[in-house]
Amino acid sequence: DQQVKQNSPSLSVQEGRISILNCDYTNSMFDYFLWYKKYPAEGPTFLISISSIKDKNEDGRFTVFLNKSAKHLSLHIVPSQPGDSAVYFCAATPVVAGSYQLTFGKGTKLSVIP
Amino acid sequence: EAGVVQSPRYKIIEKKQPVAFWCNPISGHNTLYWYLQNLGQGPELLIRYENEEAVDDSQLPKDRFSAERLKGVDSTLKIQPAELGDSAVYLCASSLGRALTDTQYFGPGTRLTVL
């Protein structure tokens, strides 16, 4: 049973446009959410995170939105650049002291077309 | 600053053979993780270390997998004997501590192919 779901295996976006990557979760204990980016032959790299006490967190071109009632979060990249082409993983963890364990989704492969 | 180093990057073995992976975390990072990533899936935690102590190994298949982190720095993950289903990428990650905001930094992984 997948607790973190990324239902779109791939997404293609034109350079300069907005990329929206979606993630749904089922475990109501999840309180902290992260996005990682992964290039081929490299390990995942942390991108941005959000706590459940917020509904939005912004860092430059990247914004994460959290809708806790819908158990849904999304990552917006504006404007998209060819260097953003990578696999994006959504991850979540409960906030229980000493028990942080990331559960990852399957990833969405983003292709930004020049 | 050097990142997380893993070796080897690639390993091909026959089933029933033993295999070992090595990880050198970022200097000063007390927490070390081993993840398994199957093709088309996200990483799944196998074991987490706080210094030398394995504090979460509930997902480690202990009949064939073992890990150690001597002196609280480098770590090795071993599989003996390997099975066909063990073909995957094994990722090592480290973080400064175990706080929620301590970012996990991943190494490039070891891609294991079991024939």
Interface residues (C-beta under 8 A of the other chain):
Chain A: V4 P9 Y32 Y36 A41 E42 G43 P44 T45 F46 S49 F89 A91 T93 V95 G98 S99 Y100 Q101 L102 F104 G105 K106 G107
Chain B: V4 G40 Q41 G42 P43 E44 L45 R48 V55 D56 L91 A93 R98 L100 T101 T103 Q104 Y105 F106 G107 P108 G109
